[in-house]
């Protein structure tokens, strides 16, 4: 039922219920290079290392790195140095031995407005050919009023789709603003469903 409501809401958005709402949406950028981030937690178990990086406005980017992957979370509530980041919803599994690009794209409804979503490129070895890298654009909703302040909205295959950046912005602008973290279906835009309309149609057929 929850997924059906999610699909209906997405269809409503695409049919024009929010026409003009994001016509003035813009991007701004931050980075997670080591020199602009601060290590706040580490553990030999894993091992695990978490750093905090300045985001946009009140948002901080938390980067969780272990021996297999990287994950990110966004929050407006700061962590104290040494505090274990248990109350953050770090993004889900994205591929072994991978990591995020240093640059994060933030989507704002208008110039100078508050960010409502981010787009972040993740690279990992192709499981079918380790000499080849695959890339996914991760679209994350920012929800300061939720218990978990961020969650993944969808994934855009940046290896197979040449217009992946445009598609990721469209996904962020049209579907993330009303996305319900922990309830709604996470969208996938790839070779099989290369547009948002195709992804929604595929879900309606299931």
C-alpha positions as CSV (number, residue, x, y, z in Angstrom):
1,X,0.0,0.0,0.0
2,X,2.8,2.4,0.9
3,X,4.6,1.8,-2.4
4,X,1.3,2.3,-4.3
5,X,0.8,5.7,-2.6
6,X,4.4,6.5,-3.5
7,X,3.9,5.6,-7.1
8,X,0.6,7.6,-7.2
9,X,2.3,10.6,-5.7
10,X,5.1,10.4,-8.2
11,X,2.6,10.2,-11.1
12,X,0.8,13.2,-9.7
13,X,4.1,15.2,-9.7
14,X,4.9,14.2,-13.2
15,X,1.4,15.0,-14.4
16,X,1.7,18.7,-13.4
17,X,0.4,19.0,-9.9
18,X,3.5,20.9,-9.0
19,X,4.0,22.7,-12.3
20,X,6.4,25.6,-11.9
21,X,7.3,24.6,-8.3
22,X,10.9,23.9,-9.2
23,X,11.3,25.9,-12.4
24,X,13.9,28.1,-10.6
25,X,15.8,25.2,-8.9
26,X,19.5,25.7,-8.9
27,X,22.7,23.9,-7.9
28,X,25.5,24.7,-5.6
29,X,28.4,22.6,-4.6
30,X,30.5,21.5,-1.7
31,X,33.3,18.9,-1.3
32,X,34.5,16.2,1.1
33,X,38.2,16.5,0.5
34,X,40.2,15.4,3.6
35,X,41.6,18.9,4.2
36,X,38.1,20.4,4.7
37,X,36.7,17.6,6.8
38,X,37.3,16.6,10.5
39,X,37.6,13.1,11.8
40,X,35.1,12.6,14.6
41,X,34.9,8.8,15.2
42,X,37.0,5.8,14.6
43,X,37.0,2.2,15.6
44,X,39.4,-0.7,15.0
45,X,36.3,-2.9,14.5
46,X,35.9,-3.0,10.8
47,X,37.9,-0.7,10.8
48,X,35.5,2.3,10.6
49,X,36.3,6.0,10.3
50,X,33.7,8.8,10.2
51,X,34.4,12.3,9.2
52,X,32.3,15.5,9.3
53,X,32.4,17.9,6.3
54,X,30.8,21.3,5.9
55,X,27.7,21.2,3.7
56,X,25.4,23.9,2.6
57,X,23.5,26.1,5.0
58,X,22.9,24.2,8.3
59,X,23.8,20.8,6.8
60,X,26.8,18.7,7.7
61,X,27.9,15.8,5.6
62,X,29.0,12.7,7.5
63,X,31.2,10.2,5.6
64,X,31.5,6.7,6.9
65,X,34.4,4.7,5.5
66,X,35.4,1.1,6.2
67,X,37.5,-1.5,4.4
68,X,34.8,-2.2,1.9
69,X,32.9,1.0,1.0
70,X,31.9,4.5,1.8
71,X,28.5,5.7,3.0
72,X,27.2,9.2,3.6
73,X,24.6,10.8,5.8
74,X,23.4,14.4,6.1
75,X,22.2,16.1,9.3
76,X,21.7,19.5,10.9
77,X,22.3,18.1,14.4
78,X,26.1,18.0,15.1
79,X,28.0,15.0,16.5
80,X,30.4,15.5,19.3
81,X,34.0,14.2,18.6
82,X,34.1,10.6,19.6
83,X,30.4,10.1,19.5
84,X,29.3,7.0,17.7
85,X,27.0,8.0,14.8
86,X,24.2,5.5,15.5
87,X,21.3,7.8,15.0
88,X,22.1,8.7,11.4
89,X,20.6,6.9,8.4
90,X,23.7,6.3,6.3
91,X,23.0,5.5,2.7
92,X,22.6,1.9,1.8
93,X,24.8,-0.6,0.0
94,X,26.2,0.9,-3.2
95,X,28.9,-1.6,-4.3
96,X,32.0,-3.2,-2.7
97,X,35.4,-1.5,-2.8
98,X,33.8,1.8,-3.9
99,X,33.8,5.4,-2.8
100,X,32.2,8.7,-3.4
101,X,33.5,11.6,-5.5
102,X,34.8,14.6,-3.6
103,X,32.2,16.9,-5.1
104,X,28.5,17.0,-3.9
105,X,25.8,18.8,-5.9
106,X,23.1,20.4,-3.7
107,X,19.7,21.2,-5.2
108,X,17.9,24.4,-4.0
109,X,14.4,25.5,-4.9
110,X,15.8,28.9,-5.7
111,X,19.0,30.9,-5.5
112,X,19.9,31.4,-1.9
113,X,17.2,28.9,-0.7
114,X,17.5,25.9,1.6
115,X,18.7,22.7,0.0
116,X,16.2,19.9,-0.4
117,X,18.3,17.2,-2.1
118,X,21.9,16.2,-3.0
119,X,23.4,14.4,-5.9
120,X,26.6,12.4,-5.3
121,X,28.6,10.2,-7.6
122,X,29.7,6.8,-6.4
123,X,32.4,4.7,-8.2
124,X,33.0,1.0,-7.7
125,X,34.5,-1.9,-9.6
126,X,32.2,-3.6,-12.1
127,X,31.4,-7.0,-10.6
128,X,31.6,-8.6,-14.1
129,X,34.9,-6.9,-15.0
130,X,37.1,-5.6,-12.1
131,X,39.2,-3.7,-14.5
132,X,36.2,-1.5,-15.3
133,X,34.6,1.0,-13.0
134,X,30.9,1.7,-12.7
135,X,29.4,4.9,-11.6
136,X,26.0,5.7,-10.0
137,X,24.6,9.1,-9.1
138,X,22.9,8.9,-5.7
139,X,20.0,11.3,-5.2
140,X,19.4,11.9,-1.5
141,X,16.4,13.7,0.1
142,X,17.1,16.2,2.9
143,X,14.5,16.1,5.7
144,X,15.4,18.2,8.7
145,X,12.0,17.5,10.3
146,X,12.4,13.7,10.2
147,X,14.0,11.5,12.8
148,X,16.5,10.5,10.1
149,X,17.3,13.7,8.3
150,X,18.4,12.1,5.0
151,X,17.6,9.1,2.8
152,X,18.2,7.9,-0.7
153,X,15.5,8.7,-3.2
154,X,17.0,7.0,-6.2
155,X,20.0,5.9,-8.2
156,X,20.9,6.9,-11.8
157,X,23.2,4.7,-13.8
158,X,26.0,7.1,-14.9
159,X,27.9,4.4,-16.7
160,X,25.2,3.5,-19.2
161,X,23.2,6.7,-19.5
162,X,25.0,9.7,-21.1
163,X,22.5,12.2,-19.7
164,X,22.8,10.9,-16.1
165,X,23.4,14.4,-14.6
166,X,20.3,15.8,-16.2
167,X,18.3,12.8,-15.1
168,X,19.6,13.0,-11.5
169,X,18.6,16.7,-11.3
170,X,15.1,15.8,-12.6
171,X,14.7,13.0,-10.1
172,X,15.8,15.3,-7.3
173,X,13.6,18.2,-8.4
174,X,10.5,16.2,-9.2
175,X,10.4,13.4,-6.7
176,X,12.6,14.1,-3.7
177,X,10.8,17.1,-2.2
178,X,7.8,15.0,-1.1
179,X,9.7,11.7,-0.6
180,X,8.9,9.9,2.7
181,X,12.1,8.4,4.1
182,X,11.7,4.8,5.2
183,X,8.4,4.4,3.4
184,X,8.6,5.3,-0.3
185,X,10.0,3.2,-3.1
186,X,13.7,4.0,-4.0
187,X,13.8,4.8,-7.7
188,X,16.2,3.3,-10.2
189,X,17.0,5.0,-13.5
190,X,19.1,2.7,-15.7
191,X,19.3,1.1,-19.2
192,X,16.0,-0.8,-18.6
193,X,14.1,2.3,-17.3
194,X,16.1,5.2,-18.7
195,X,13.6,8.0,-17.7
196,X,11.6,8.7,-14.6
197,X,8.4,8.1,-16.6
198,X,9.7,4.6,-17.5
199,X,10.6,3.8,-13.9
200,X,7.1,4.8,-12.7
201,X,5.5,2.8,-15.5
202,X,7.6,-0.3,-14.6
203,X,6.5,0.0,-11.0
204,X,2.8,0.3,-12.0
205,X,3.2,-2.9,-14.0
206,X,4.6,-4.9,-11.0
